[in-house]
């Protein structure tokens, strides 16, 4: 057996100047899935990240809010950590670039670059905002790209043609802060001699470290000859002052990637099982991978490896770039409500829905990902609720009724072996970051498992005497298949995995557990694992995002909060409107006893109930409670029926009433009447 791999993984550092949105979440979800997979395989995979806290933008944002930069970045980090935790992102350390560890490594690397002759100085003419009286960082100048003529481009790179340039090369530049036309002023700056690493970078970028399309793009830049990289900024600036250079500060992109090292060092100082040098020395045998967006590939695949090489640190084994997020086929839009903040999403929807959808869309390339909200709801409902969870919900009740333990027999050993063998290909897809392929293979297994259960129809067998053991064998087989599918989905759905562990009465659902078979094993009562997405939830999310945008666009209280406050003043709370007694008296509520309860073939959320409503009369009711109840949970119970509700024709049959329930979403309880009450008794 091979030794477990030692792996260090990072995501790009979110800038401490704004909240986390669903674009950020793509990268962190992608990274988290890969890290969880590695640890599920028995490897030692450590995931660190941090807030990118330095630069003029942070300084000015703090000034605008009447805070010190330190107070601003602290508050922003708390928000970022909250949002990442909400999406179940398991950073082993989420730190800050404004730390003593980061200062130490920034100064160390800079000093080594300087000692090795890779820092030069010269006087440059730099753009200066005459109204704000501040030198303009490249991201705070906009104008027309000097290469392709695209308008509204930043001062360092064009988002249309990907060309890089100096801010003063822009055509018709404007200050992002004031809109003023910048003037040029002279200043001495410090440069990293990047062209000296041209040969090394040509070889390294073609070493398999990068995706082919990324390596091809970098080859264009390398063929055009690299330029020296300006690594200094003038005061006023929030960051680390360059040693022996008063009034000069490290450019934020110098110390930002060093934040990976600082965050890991901070973690090493708190854990006995991690040694910094084992992962960062040039002869390291550990693996190092960066997950990033395609817009920052030049910093991670040119500047960063060259700095590491000069400073005698190891270079990453892989830099994995991903594309952008579009929503409903278009760029994220605040006016359309599709620029969705992580916090707003979490107020309306389960984070695992998005984790699953992103996984189902993500490949190993840099293509953009479209979040189609209609497809999002349909896929989650169909795949997770209609297929995966349906396997367990169809089988668990029969196991419980048969004593609560899985059969000692494996009904279909060849089928089970095929599901176990499938884990090899699924693991390979995860390893290569081909998550969409892994999901397709997992869903194919779910289809096979459902077809097996449907063909055996344990709900039919259970009504025939003498077939009790056969029912147990079939449903135990269903649970075995469900367990393997849950293992394979574990990196994507960690919260659901914890619920499955509680249901199956096991401590572990790792890839390394897939050869184990739980014969003769006692399981617990099945409880709902996920509920369906309703389109009303999507609509509410869009409206809330529009309110977020409106609140951001104008001062004062949040538009949503203001609207709620005004609403409370103008009308009673929802559900508290008064009605006349005559209106209430029209509703005929009666006690009904559940004679039979069954699944409805082709329906994700319905159970078919046969009710005794007294005087020899029975009613058929279709009730949307499948995600919370199994048929056997209801049989023999007294429930409350809306007796005089107009019958509703459905594609499964006619529903002759409504069973009352309390709650909704993840929690729902069917209202029960005392067992001593006779069916048909009116409730008044």
Secondary structure, DSSP 8 states (H G I E B T S, - for coil): -----EEEEEE---BTTS--BHHHHHHHHHHHHHHHHHHHTT-EEEEEEEEB--SHHHHHHHHHTT--HHHHHHHHHHHHHHHHHHTT---SEEEESSSHHHHHHHHHHHHHHHHTT-EEEEEEEEEEETTTTEE--GGGEEEE-TTT--SSEESSB-TTT--B--GGGSEEEEETTT----EEEEEEEEEE-GGGGHHHHHHHHTTTSS-HHHHHHHHHHHHT----EE-EEESS-SS-B-TT-TTEEE-HHHHHHHHHHHHHHHHHTT-TT--HHHHHBTT--SEEEEEEEGGGHHIIIIIHHHHHHHTTB---SEEEEE--EEETTEE--TTTT-S-BHHHHHTTS-HHHHHHHHHHH--SS---EEE-HHHHHHHIIIIIIIIIIHHHHHHHHHHHHTTSB--SS-TTHHHHHHHHHHHHHHHHHHHTT-HHHHHHHHHHHHHHHHHHHHHH-HHHHTTSTT-HHHHHHHHHHHHHHHHHHHHHHTTT-HHHHHHHHHHHT-S---GGGTT---TT-B------------HHHHHHHHHHHHHHHHHHHSSSS-HHHHHHHHHHHHS--TT-----HHHHHT--EEEEEEEEEEE-TT-SS-EEEEEE-STT-EEEEEES-TTT--HHHHTT-EEEEETTS--EEETTEEE-SEE-EEEETTEEEE-B--TTS-TT-EE-
